[in-house]
Amino acid sequence: MQTHVIGSRPATGSQTLPRSDTLAAAVFAALLGAFVIWAVGFSHIDIAHNAAHDTRHSTGFPCH
């Protein structure tokens, strides 16, 4: 006797991305994060500075 759970999907194996796609996504995320930290860090707009102030300090980016 088999028990079925409502809403469950049958196991079809692993659904992983190819290694190159995973690496590309990781590199893109790292570049985007670095850009955001540096762009906000050198911004002369007070709102942008205050919004990211604690994040910059927690990553070791000096802003004062």
Phi, psi and omega in degrees: 000131179254143178253129178247138177262133180295130179089357180275153178253147177292146179289121181243014181101184182282136178247069182259155176280154174299153183302323181293323178292320179295317179295317179298318179295319180294318179294316179299316180296320179294318179293318178297316178298316179297318179298316181297315180296314182288320180296318179287326180295326180260006180288143177261009179270121184299323181297317179294320180297312183291327181293327184250012186303308182292323179296317180297316180294325181289338177265000177087013179274116180284137178232359177239000000 
